[in-house]
Amino acid sequence: MFAAKPHSLLIPADGSFHAAKAPTAPPKNKNDWKEQLEGEIKKLGELQQRLYADGRFAVLIVLQALDAAGKDGTIRHVFDGVNPAGLRVAAFKQPTHLELAHDFLWRTTLQLPERGGMTIFNRSYYEEVLVVRVHPEFLVPQQLPSPPSANLWADRLRAIADHERYLAEQGTIILKFWLNVSRAEQRKRLLERIDEPKKNWKFNAGDLDERDRWDDYMIAYEECFRVTSCPWAPWYVVPSDDKHYQRWQVAKLVNSALEDLGVDFPRPNKEARAALTKAKERLLAQKD
């Protein structure tokens, strides 16, 4: 079963994580992260082809963040070189009536990657212990079989942890990224969405209401990460005030995990090589 290697951005599995201490800015010794990202993008494309050809593992990438932290841009830039045939992006917004009629893991389970495939969750089942925790009124349309108890959030976190362990045991590599943006940088980006006409479509006045609940979200994130960051399903806190640094780090971490799998293009056995030789001879003998 996959196990995360030590890393400076890895959220520890010992429950000691403090959201307030998590960095949002990159190191001061600034490098050309945008240029370095290009190399990681190329490498990711090659590794994804090997993953697809090998066909034994699936990769699930979870992106969680507050508004304007850069989830969409990360997906667009980091995975630019990946063959679309082996990649799926699933974005989870307000649940539909059908989704609300099932357990909270149902709608995401339908989007899990197959072996050889890679799926990105733009938000995920973690919304049920983040947004719903901050807004418990969202539990009403879920029609739970019994009234919510004081243990509801702990129970859901346990269910998520169990779910991810099961997936990991079945060959799914789970990599989870918290794109950690500062309040000041978020304010700057929200203002850009108002001031720049081409970004107006991104602005949602409701984002300001969520911004007012910043401290509540930090509490929810902190408890979530303390319970669900495990060696087989690690959380990484990625400083996201600089988008180029953010994307470079996500790309590097995904590539590192794929490299550790040791996946490669399958090598034909003796019988398969003989079949290839016959096929080649047949093709060469043909006259077009």
RODO-2510 file (C-alpha; in nm, 4 decimals, decimal comma):
residues 288
     n   res          X          Y          Z
     1     m     0,0000     0,0000     0,0000
     2     f     0,1237     0,3472    -0,0903
     3     a     0,2855     0,5467     0,1905
     4     a     0,3865     0,9117     0,1700
     5     k     0,7516     1,0011     0,2096
     6     p     0,8599     1,2715     0,4559
     7     h     0,8168     1,6191     0,3105
     8     s     0,8199     1,9727     0,4439
     9     l     0,4628     2,0294     0,3201
    10     l     0,3246     1,7017     0,4526
    11     i     0,0647     1,7405     0,7274
    12     p     0,1711     1,4999     1,0031
    13     a    -0,0450     1,2021     1,0927
    14     d     0,0013     1,2534     1,4668
    15     g    -0,2746     1,5120     1,5131
    16     s    -0,0346     1,7976     1,5825
    17     f    -0,1272     2,0191     1,2874
    18     h    -0,2109     2,3860     1,3532
    19     a    -0,3810     2,5715     1,0682
    20     a    -0,2750     2,9110     1,2017
    21     k     0,0915     2,8132     1,1712
    22     a     0,0638     2,6787     0,8171
    23     p     0,2541     2,8950     0,5654
    24     t     0,0784     3,0785     0,2848
    25     a     0,3856     3,2417     0,1269
    26     p     0,6685     3,0641    -0,0590
    27     p     1,0300     3,0684     0,0639
    28     k     1,2114     3,4005     0,0344
    29     n     1,4850     3,2558    -0,1866
    30     k     1,2673     3,2966    -0,4931
    31     n     1,3393     3,0736    -0,7896
    32     d     1,1902     3,0695    -1,1373
    33     w     0,9090     2,8370    -1,0365
    34     k     0,7148     2,8985    -1,3565
    35     e     1,0062     2,7727    -1,5659
    36     q     1,0642     2,4751    -1,3378
    37     l     0,6948     2,3881    -1,3624
    38     e     0,7351     2,3278    -1,7366
    39     g     0,9749     2,0414    -1,6688
    40     e     0,7389     1,8888    -1,4129
    41     i     0,4457     1,9138    -1,6564
    42     k     0,6407     1,7207    -1,9190
    43     k     0,7443     1,4587    -1,6639
    44     l     0,3853     1,4211    -1,5420
    45     g     0,2650     1,3548    -1,8958
    46     e     0,5198     1,0754    -1,9343
    47     l     0,4438     0,9219    -1,5940
    48     q     0,0703     0,9291    -1,6613
    49     q     0,1228     0,7301    -1,9817
    50     r     0,3107     0,4657    -1,7835
    51     l     0,0379     0,4612    -1,5180
    52     y    -0,2236     0,4067    -1,7883
    53     a    -0,0243     0,1336    -1,9634
    54     d     0,0613    -0,0446    -1,6383
    55     g    -0,3045    -0,0581    -1,5387
    56     r    -0,2601    -0,1649    -1,1768
    57     f    -0,3040     0,1616    -0,9868
    58     a    -0,5516     0,4470    -0,9833
    59     v    -0,4663     0,8015    -0,8732
    60     l    -0,7072     1,0281    -0,6877
    61     i    -0,6035     1,3898    -0,6394
    62     v    -0,8119     1,5993    -0,4004
    63     l    -0,7957     1,9795    -0,4069
    64     q    -0,9496     2,1742    -0,1202
    65     a    -0,9191     2,5454    -0,0536
    66     l    -1,0995     2,8615     0,0361
    67     d    -1,2325     3,0806    -0,2442
    68     a    -0,9788     3,2311    -0,4880
    69     a    -0,6962     3,0032    -0,3745
    70     g    -0,6312     2,8761    -0,7281
    71     k    -0,7875     2,5297    -0,7618
    72     d    -0,9017     2,5779    -1,1221
    73     g    -0,5712     2,7338    -1,2286
    74     t    -0,3778     2,4492    -1,0687
    75     i    -0,5780     2,1924    -1,2622
    76     r    -0,5442     2,3860    -1,5870
    77     h    -0,1688     2,4430    -1,5658
    78     v    -0,0290     2,1400    -1,3805
    79     f    -0,2159     1,8780    -1,5832
    80     d    -0,1790     2,0511    -1,9188
    81     g     0,0447     1,7749    -2,0546
    82     v    -0,1645     1,4788    -1,9380
    83     n    -0,3482     1,2725    -2,1998
    84     p    -0,7202     1,3517    -2,1530
    85     a    -0,8007     0,9856    -2,2174
    86     g    -0,6491     0,8974    -1,8805
    87     l    -0,7652     1,2005    -1,6809
    88     r    -1,1011     1,3047    -1,5406
    89     v    -1,1866     1,6184    -1,3432
    90     a    -1,4888     1,6079    -1,1139
    91     a    -1,6107     1,9329    -0,9572
    92     f    -1,8536     1,9100    -0,6672
    93     k    -2,0831     2,2020    -0,5996
    94     q    -2,4240     2,2187    -0,4338
    95     p    -2,5684     1,8643    -0,4151
    96     t    -2,8608     1,7748    -0,6383
    97     h    -3,1856     1,6224    -0,5095
    98     l    -3,0642     1,2802    -0,6236
    99     e    -2,7317     1,3201    -0,4431
   100     l    -2,9040     1,4371    -0,1256
   101     a    -3,1128     1,1186    -0,1290
   102     h    -2,7952     0,9123    -0,0738
   103     d    -2,5204     0,9007     0,1866
   104     f    -2,2667     1,1824     0,1701
   105     l    -1,9976     0,9686     0,0040
   106     w    -2,2222     0,8447    -0,2771
   107     r    -2,1794     1,1215    -0,5326
   108     t    -1,7999     1,1203    -0,5122
   109     t    -1,7764     0,7413    -0,5185
   110     l    -1,9305     0,7461    -0,8649
   111     q    -1,6389     0,9585    -0,9885
   112     l    -1,3495     0,7551    -0,8464
   113     p    -1,0708     0,6701    -1,0932
   114     e    -1,0418     0,3293    -1,2521
   115     r    -0,7114     0,1406    -1,2470
   116     g    -0,4728     0,3109    -1,4846
   117     g    -0,6706     0,6329    -1,4579
   118     m    -0,6277     0,9618    -1,2761
   119     t    -0,9121     1,1694    -1,1324
   120     i    -0,8975     1,5173    -0,9817
   121     f    -1,1619     1,6148    -0,7275
   122     n    -1,2162     1,9903    -0,7369
   123     r    -1,3646     1,9976    -0,3873
   124     s    -1,4803     1,6596    -0,2594
   125     y    -1,6509     1,4685     0,0195
   126     y    -1,4507     1,6923     0,2525
   127     e    -1,7104     1,9627     0,1877
   128     e    -1,9310     1,7610     0,4241
   129     v    -1,6978     1,8305     0,7176
   130     l    -1,5954     2,1806     0,6094
   131     v    -1,8722     2,3858     0,4459
   132     v    -2,1512     2,1832     0,6042
   133     r    -1,9851     2,2102     0,9440
   134     v    -1,9641     2,5876     0,9114
   135     h    -2,3241     2,5915     0,7804
   136     p    -2,5072     2,3147     0,9715
   137     e    -2,8344     2,4308     0,8136
   138     f    -2,7162     2,2421     0,5038
   139     l    -2,7871     1,9203     0,6941
   140     v    -3,1639     1,9802     0,6783
   141     p    -3,2165     1,8745     0,3135
   142     q    -2,9992     1,5664     0,3716
   143     q    -3,2864     1,4070     0,5673
   144     l    -3,0604     1,2172     0,8039
   145     p    -3,2244     0,9147     0,9726
   146     s    -3,1668     1,0665     1,3170
   147     p    -3,1082     1,4200     1,4482
   148     p    -2,7437     1,5360     1,4217
   149     s    -2,5507     1,4644     1,7383
   150     a    -2,2395     1,6159     1,8905
   151     n    -2,0464     1,3266     1,7347
   152     l    -2,1608     1,3936     1,3777
   153     w    -1,8385     1,5544     1,2529
   154     a    -1,6156     1,3005     1,4262
   155     d    -1,8266     1,0208     1,2756
   156     r    -1,7997     1,1675     0,9271
   157     l    -1,4246     1,2134     0,9580
   158     r    -1,3938     0,8520     1,0693
   159     a    -1,6046     0,7399     0,7733
   160     i    -1,3820     0,9374     0,5350
   161     a    -1,0651     0,7943     0,6866
   162     d    -1,2040     0,4401     0,6599
   163     h    -1,3179     0,5048     0,3026
   164     e    -0,9742     0,6276     0,1992
   165     r    -0,7947     0,3386     0,3669
   166     y    -1,0140     0,0946     0,1767
   167     l    -0,9406     0,2709    -0,1523
   168     a    -0,5684     0,2691    -0,0772
   169     e    -0,5771    -0,1032    -0,0031
   170     q    -0,7363    -0,1577    -0,3441
   171     g    -0,4562     0,0246    -0,5266
   172     t    -0,5745     0,3856    -0,5334
   173     i    -0,3014     0,6416    -0,4693
   174     i    -0,4624     0,9303    -0,2799
   175     l    -0,2927     1,2701    -0,2761
   176     k    -0,4719     1,5593    -0,1051
   177     f    -0,3720     1,9232    -0,1325
   178     w    -0,4856     2,2158     0,0779
   179     l    -0,4096     2,5267    -0,1241
   180     n    -0,3475     2,7642     0,1639
   181     v    -0,4022     3,1288     0,0759
   182     s    -0,3777     3,4218     0,3181
   183     r    -0,6659     3,6568     0,3945
   184     a    -0,4738     3,9449     0,2388
   185     e    -0,4056     3,7587    -0,0853
   186     q    -0,7633     3,6348    -0,1047
   187     r    -0,8874     3,9936    -0,0669
   188     k    -0,6554     4,1032    -0,3474
   189     r    -0,7818     3,8312    -0,5813
   190     l    -1,1467     3,8984    -0,5041
   191     l    -1,0928     4,2662    -0,5820
   192     e    -0,9327     4,1666    -0,9128
   193     r    -1,2466     3,9740    -0,9984
   194     i    -1,4453     4,2932    -0,9491
   195     d    -1,2025     4,5341    -1,1173
   196     e    -1,1064     4,3274    -1,4220
   197     p    -1,3989     4,2828    -1,6666
   198     k    -1,2686     3,9500    -1,7967
   199     k    -1,2771     3,8143    -1,4409
   200     n    -1,6205     3,9502    -1,3442
   201     w    -1,7816     3,6140    -1,4169
   202     k    -1,5725     3,4567    -1,1405
   203     f    -1,7031     3,6883    -0,8710
   204     n    -1,9732     3,5627    -0,6375
   205     a    -2,1011     3,7947    -0,3678
   206     g    -2,1517     3,4884    -0,1484
   207     d    -1,7745     3,4519    -0,1321
   208     l    -1,7688     3,7576     0,0930
   209     d    -2,0061     3,5897     0,3384
   210     e    -1,7783     3,2866     0,3480
   211     r    -1,4793     3,5151     0,4016
   212     d    -1,6514     3,6501     0,7136
   213     r    -1,6445     3,2930     0,8513
   214     w    -1,2684     3,2583     0,8040
   215     d    -1,1958     3,1564     1,1638
   216     d    -1,4731     2,8969     1,1586
   217     y    -1,3245     2,7440     0,8460
   218     m    -0,9781     2,7315     1,0012
   219     i    -1,1178     2,5336     1,2937
   220     a    -1,2921     2,2919     1,0566
   221     y    -0,9829     2,2490     0,8366
   222     e    -0,7568     2,1906     1,1334
   223     e    -0,9660     1,9114     1,2844
   224     c    -1,0207     1,7588     0,9426
   225     f    -0,6498     1,7373     0,8664
   226     r    -0,5606     1,6080     1,2103
   227     v    -0,7886     1,3080     1,1625
   228     t    -0,7570     1,2333     0,7905
   229     s    -0,3911     1,2944     0,7030
   230     c    -0,2575     0,9386     0,6949
   231     p     0,0494     0,7796     0,5313
   232     w    -0,1742     0,6113     0,2718
   233     a    -0,3856     0,9257     0,2115
   234     p    -0,1651     1,2243     0,2975
   235     w    -0,2600     1,5888     0,3112
   236     y    -0,0120     1,8487     0,1908
   237     v    -0,0464     2,2149     0,2843
   238     v     0,0722     2,4131    -0,0178
   239     p     0,1544     2,7850     0,0289
   240     s    -0,0621     2,9505    -0,2347
   241     d    -0,0030     3,3246    -0,2228
   242     d     0,2260     3,2727    -0,5235
   243     k     0,0463     3,0741    -0,7938
   244     h     0,3625     2,9654    -0,9760
   245     y     0,5131     2,8228    -0,6571
   246     q     0,1846     2,6539    -0,5715
   247     r     0,1537     2,4808    -0,9072
   248     w     0,5178     2,3758    -0,9098
   249     q     0,4848     2,2125    -0,5679
   250     v     0,1677     2,0239    -0,6602
   251     a     0,3280     1,8970    -0,9810
   252     k     0,6426     1,7855    -0,7989
   253     l     0,4482     1,6004    -0,5312
   254     v     0,2309     1,4176    -0,7829
   255     n     0,5366     1,3207    -0,9886
   256     s     0,7220     1,1999    -0,6806
   257     a     0,4339     0,9697    -0,5863
   258     l     0,4101     0,8290    -0,9398
   259     e     0,7849     0,7727    -0,9561
   260     d     0,7736     0,5819    -0,6284
   261     l     0,5200     0,3426    -0,7789
   262     g     0,7787     0,2296    -1,0319
   263     v     0,5178     0,1962    -1,3048
   264     d     0,6437     0,1389    -1,6571
   265     f     0,5265     0,0185    -1,9942
   266     p     0,4573    -0,3573    -1,9759
   267     r     0,7263    -0,5743    -2,1315
   268     p     0,6022    -0,8591    -2,3498
   269     n     0,6794    -1,2143    -2,2427
   270     k     0,8229    -1,4798    -2,4722
   271     e     0,4865    -1,5660    -2,6287
   272     a     0,3962    -1,2006    -2,6821
   273     r     0,7345    -1,1276    -2,8450
   274     a     0,6842    -1,4200    -3,0805
   275     a     0,3409    -1,2863    -3,1732
   276     l     0,4902    -0,9438    -3,2402
   277     t     0,7542    -1,0967    -3,4661
   278     k     0,4880    -1,2791    -3,6662
   279     a     0,2796    -0,9644    -3,6938
   280     k     0,5809    -0,7702    -3,8211
   281     e     0,6629    -1,0372    -4,0784
   282     r     0,3023    -1,0366    -4,1970
   283     l     0,3002    -0,6589    -4,2361
   284     l     0,6328    -0,6547    -4,4206
   285     a     0,5116    -0,9199    -4,6600
   286     q     0,2135    -0,7122    -4,7619
   287     k     0,2296    -0,5054    -5,0802
   288     d     0,0210    -0,1894    -5,0778
***
